[in-house]
Amino acid sequence: MKKSIKSFAIVAAIAAMSLSMTACSPEVGSEEWCNQLKEKPKGDWTANEATDFAKHCIIK
């Protein structure tokens, strides 16, 4: 029983850390997100970022 409580606590801690890390990212398509991507080297962009940038930041 103690083992399952410890396992649950570890999983809960990992989930909380994951949620806290994603909460800091601006929403895709927001002005903050567009500005953040403009500062990022274009060679580091993913295909999805490039598509979203064109869709939300260039063609509005």
C-alpha positions as CSV (number, residue, x, y, z in Angstrom):
1,M,0.0,0.0,0.0
2,K,2.8,2.4,0.8
3,K,4.4,1.7,-2.5
4,S,1.3,2.7,-4.4
5,I,1.1,6.0,-2.5
6,K,4.7,6.8,-3.2
7,S,4.1,6.0,-6.9
8,F,1.1,8.2,-7.0
9,A,3.0,11.1,-5.4
10,I,5.8,10.8,-8.0
11,V,3.3,10.7,-10.9
12,A,1.4,13.7,-9.4
13,A,4.7,15.7,-9.0
14,I,5.7,14.9,-12.6
15,A,2.2,16.0,-13.8
16,A,2.4,19.2,-11.8
17,M,5.9,20.0,-13.2
18,S,4.7,19.4,-16.8
19,L,1.7,21.6,-16.4
20,S,3.7,24.4,-14.9
21,M,6.2,24.3,-17.8
22,T,3.5,24.5,-20.4
23,A,1.7,27.3,-18.7
24,C,4.6,29.6,-19.4
25,S,4.4,29.3,-23.2
26,P,2.3,32.0,-25.0
27,E,-0.7,30.8,-27.0
28,V,0.0,30.0,-30.6
29,G,-1.0,33.0,-32.8
30,S,-0.9,35.6,-30.0
31,E,1.2,38.7,-30.5
32,E,3.6,37.5,-27.8
33,W,4.0,34.2,-29.6
34,C,4.7,35.9,-32.9
35,N,7.3,38.2,-31.3
36,Q,8.9,35.2,-29.6
37,L,9.2,33.3,-32.9
38,K,10.6,36.4,-34.7
39,E,13.5,36.4,-32.3
40,K,14.1,32.6,-32.7
41,P,16.5,31.7,-35.5
42,K,14.5,30.5,-38.5
43,G,16.7,27.4,-38.8
44,D,15.4,26.3,-35.4
45,W,11.7,26.6,-36.4
46,T,9.6,23.4,-36.8
47,A,7.4,22.9,-39.8
48,N,4.3,23.5,-37.6
49,E,5.8,26.8,-36.2
50,A,6.5,28.0,-39.7
51,T,2.9,27.2,-40.8
52,D,1.4,28.7,-37.7
53,F,3.6,31.8,-38.0
54,A,2.4,32.4,-41.6
55,K,-1.2,31.7,-40.7
56,H,-1.4,33.9,-37.6
57,C,1.4,36.5,-37.8
58,I,1.7,37.3,-41.5
59,I,-1.8,36.5,-42.9
60,K,-4.3,37.9,-40.4
